[in-house]
Amino acid sequence: PRQYDLTTNPRFNVRHGMGWIVEGVFQEVEIETGRVLFEWRSLDHVDPEESWTMPSSTDTSGDGLHEQSPWDYFHLNSIDKNVDGDYLLSARHVSAMYKISGLDGHIMWQLGGAKPTFEQTNFNFSYQHHARWVSENATHTVMSFYDNASNTFNKTGDFSHGWIIELDHMNNIATMIKEWGAPEPEGGLLSGSQGNLQLLSNGGAHIGWGEHAYFSEHDENGTTVLYAKVADRLSNVMIYRSGKYNWTAQPLTKPAMWAFSRLGSEESGMHVWVSWNGATEVRAWNFFAGNSSTGPWEYIGNATKPGFETEFTSGAVWPWTYAEALDFSGAVLERSVIQRTFVPSPSLLPFCNDRGCDLSEKTPEDLIVAYETSWPVDAKWLSPNRGFDTSHYYQDSPLNLIRHTWVFTFAWIVLGLAFLSGGVWGGMRALRHPKRTSPLRKDVQLGNYAEAWRPSRGRNVIETLQGWKEELEKSELGGRFLGRYSRVGEREMEGQWSEASSGSSRVP
């Protein structure tokens, strides 16, 4: 916001001093450098007298009296750029759209608002959103936008629409050539804020209905092929803008899983639920079970993914299970956590069925058990004996096993060669320059290759190997082969080195 003289026009109803205003500003920025390529400010081109939203007139207008409540006279809500470098702006509070020169920022033409360039032949609009270029030539422009037709306080129509408009620059005439509306029984939907129109490659359109958390898809002829409601209007959930796009994703997280058996025996069987939030390519799940979190594992079945969560039932009950996600070709995408099957304790069992247990409730005041009460619990039901195996939370994916196998092999080959060549070079250096070694190194000279080799070229290799080592230790394979011995040289590897006149010494 900025201070501004709002006393010049009595219609603003702001007097006896400087007021506050918000102007519409946009910039085009070069991402690589952060350099501003173009900047435009509405007050340099559109006077506040052209606003359709006066101070203190709506819930979003502001009163213009304070920095915290400036008058939002313009309300820029969309920008598009054409191949010539010019911009198409939509400004809600002036109910107008502008073509802005990419050379000097002047207004080349205006559709709607207080000073329109074009006569609108078969439509009126107001408080619009999401203006986009469709096509342009020397004589005509085709554009699309979402007409709100209302700001809740005022309206120019009974319903909101998605429109395609043709501008005739020879005769300064604007004509609506295509229209899409909401398939409501009343004939449409009026959205007092937000919303958008997306043109699809098949000639149809996707519309987000803004203030109403609905979206729809329409074919080229205007027929509605999809109408979805995310939430009712009374919920106050809204969608500023929605779109239809291809989305392919594989999360970095592991699939989540839960295994449950009411009795822990074949009488009740075992139920498993698995999901992978955000994964779009999962078509089915394989399930594996074992008597230990480290295996061996037995394949116990497969289930096609019906939706977000997949349920699998087994007649046999296993202490440990995991699942692997399969794509449409049957390839394994990822593996889940290794889950210990949950079996209800005797005190919980009366409140459970074969698919789960009831939610708990607070103990009544007259039955409260004092904190000091001694109450022995069978070790079987203590949490350390019912949860995950800390040393084996996840079943590693096939790709990770392959990758870590190569990292393991390559790292140790390079490590051996580096220390061998470095030790020989360092030993020769120590023999040639005995005064440059520390008293410790005079005793070991050729024997301690690593100490003699580290001072210069050793630093870069050590830092590289340190990164490989950390990556390796995180993997299932590295944990098996290296175990605790992979950390023996950790303090040595993490040391920093400085060259001194008496030789090389580590700085902790």
Long-range contacts (C-beta under 8 A, 24 or more apart in sequence): 1-67, 1-70, 2-70, 4-43, 4-48, 6-48, 6-55, 6-64, 6-71, 9-48, 9-49, 11-49, 11-54, 12-48, 12-54, 12-55, 12-64, 12-71, 13-54, 13-55, 13-56, 14-55, 14-63, 14-64, 14-65, 14-71, 19-55, 19-64, 19-65, 19-71, 20-62, 20-64, 20-65, 20-66, 20-67, 20-69, 20-70, 20-71, 21-48, 21-64, 21-70, 21-71, 21-73, 22-62, 22-70, 22-71, 22-72, 22-73, 22-74, 23-73, 23-74, 24-74, 24-75, 24-76, 24-89, 24-91, 25-76, 26-76, 26-79, 26-87, 26-89, 28-81, 38-102, 38-105, 40-87, 40-100, 40-105, 42-74, 42-76, 42-91, 44-105, 45-105, 45-106, 45-107, 46-74, 46-91, 46-94, 46-98, 46-107, 48-73, 49-114, 50-94, 50-96, 50-113, 50-114, 50-115, 51-93, 51-94, 52-93, 52-94, 52-95, 52-113, 52-114, 52-126, 52-127, 52-154, 53-92, 53-93, 53-94, 53-151, 57-153, 58-151, 58-152, 58-153, 59-152, 60-193, 61-93, 77-129, 77-130, 78-129, 78-130, 78-131, 78-132, 80-131, 80-132, 80-133, 82-133, 82-136, 84-136, 88-131, 88-132, 88-133, 88-143, 89-131, 90-128, 90-129, 90-130, 90-131, 90-145, 92-127, 92-128, 92-129, 92-148, 92-151, 93-127, 95-125, 95-126, 95-127, 95-128, 95-156, 97-128, 97-131, 97-143, 97-145, 99-141, 109-167, 109-169, 111-165, 111-167, 111-174, 117-172, 118-167, 118-168, 118-172, 118-173, 118-174, 119-172, 119-173, 119-174, 120-174, 121-173, 121-174, 121-175, 121-176, 122-175, 122-176, 123-147, 123-163, 123-165, 123-174, 123-175, 123-176, 124-149, 124-156, 124-157, 125-149, 125-156, 125-157, 125-163, 126-150, 126-151, 126-154, 126-155, 126-156, 126-157, 127-151, 127-192, 127-193, 129-194, 129-195, 129-196, 129-210, 129-241, 130-195, 130-196, 130-197, 130-241, 132-197, 132-199, 134-164, 134-199, 138-169, 139-168, 139-169, 139-170, 140-166, 140-167, 140-168, 140-169, 141-166, 141-167, 141-169, 142-166, 142-167, 142-177, 143-167, 144-197, 144-199, 145-197, 146-195, 146-196, 146-197, 146-207, 146-208, 146-210, 148-191, 148-192, 148-193, 148-194, 148-195, 148-210, 149-190, 150-190, 150-191, 150-192, 151-192, 151-193, 152-192, 152-193, 152-211, 155-190, 157-190, 158-187, 158-188, 158-190, 159-187, 159-188, 159-189, 159-190, 160-188, 160-189, 160-190, 160-191, 160-195, 160-209, 160-210, 161-188, 162-197, 162-205, 162-207, 162-218, 163-197, 164-199, 178-222, 179-222, 180-205, 180-207, 180-216, 180-218, 180-222, 182-207, 182-209, 182-214, 182-216, 182-227, 183-216, 183-224, 183-227, 189-214, 193-238, 194-238, 194-239, 194-240, 194-241, 195-241, 196-240, 196-241, 196-242, 196-243, 198-242, 198-243, 198-244, 200-244, 206-242, 206-243, 206-244, 208-239, 208-240, 208-241, 208-242, 208-243, 209-239, 210-238, 210-239, 210-240, 211-238, 212-238, 213-237, 213-238, 213-239, 214-239, 215-239, 215-242, 217-244, 247-280, 248-280, 248-281, 249-278, 249-279, 249-280, 250-278, 250-279, 250-280, 250-281, 250-333, 250-334, 251-276, 251-277, 251-278, 251-279, 253-277, 253-278, 254-334, 254-335, 254-336, 254-337, 254-394, 255-279, 255-323, 255-325, 255-334, 255-335, 255-336, 255-337, 256-336, 256-337, 257-321, 257-322, 257-323, 257-336, 257-337, 257-339, 258-339, 258-342, 259-321, 259-339, 259-340, 259-341, 259-342, 260-341, 260-342, 260-343, 260-355, 260-356, 261-317, 261-341, 261-342, 261-343, 262-343, 262-344, 262-349, 262-352, 262-353, 262-354, 263-343, 263-349, 264-317, 264-341, 264-343, 265-317, 266-315, 266-316, 266-317, 268-317, 268-354, 269-313, 269-314, 269-315, 269-316, 269-317, 269-354, 270-313, 270-314, 270-315, 270-316, 270-317, 270-318, 270-321, 270-341, 271-311, 271-312, 271-313, 271-314, 271-354, 271-355, 271-356, 272-311, 272-312, 272-313, 272-314, 272-321, 272-323, 272-339, 273-309, 273-310, 273-311, 273-312, 274-309, 274-310, 274-312, 274-323, 274-336, 275-308, 275-309, 275-310, 276-325, 276-334, 276-336, 277-308, 279-325, 279-333, 279-334, 281-327, 281-328, 281-333, 282-325, 282-326, 282-327, 282-333, 283-326, 283-327, 283-328, 284-326, 284-330, 285-310, 285-312, 285-323, 285-324, 285-325, 285-326, 286-323, 286-324, 286-326, 286-332, 287-312, 287-314, 287-321, 287-322, 287-323, 288-321, 288-322, 288-323, 288-324, 288-395, 289-314, 289-316, 289-318, 289-320, 289-321, 290-318, 290-319, 290-320, 290-321, 291-318, 291-319, 291-320, 292-319, 292-320, 293-320, 293-338, 293-340, 293-388, 293-389, 293-391, 293-392, 294-389, 294-392, 297-322, 317-341, 320-389, 322-395, 324-395, 332-397, 332-398, 333-397, 334-397, 335-394, 335-395, 335-396, 335-397, 336-394, 336-395, 337-388, 337-393, 337-394, 337-395, 338-388, 338-389, 338-392, 338-393, 338-394, 338-395, 339-388, 340-386, 340-387, 340-388, 340-389, 342-386, 345-381, 391-479, 394-476, 395-476, 396-475, 396-476, 396-477, 400-475, 400-476, 401-475, 401-476, 401-477, 403-475, 404-471, 404-472, 404-475, 404-476, 404-477, 404-478, 405-477, 407-468, 407-471, 407-472, 407-475, 407-478, 408-472, 408-475, 408-477, 408-478, 408-481, 410-468, 411-465, 411-468, 411-469, 411-472, 414-461, 414-465, 415-465, 418-461, 418-465, 419-449, 419-450, 419-453, 420-449, 422-449, 422-450, 422-453, 422-454, 422-457, 422-458, 422-461, 423-449, 423-450, 423-452, 423-453, 424-449, 425-453, 426-451, 426-452, 426-453, 426-454, 426-455, 427-452, 436-502, 436-503, 437-503, 438-502, 438-503, 438-504, 438-505, 441-503, 450-492, 454-497, 454-504, 455-497, 455-499, 455-503, 455-504, 456-499, 458-497, 459-497, 462-493, 465-493, 466-493, 466-494, 469-493
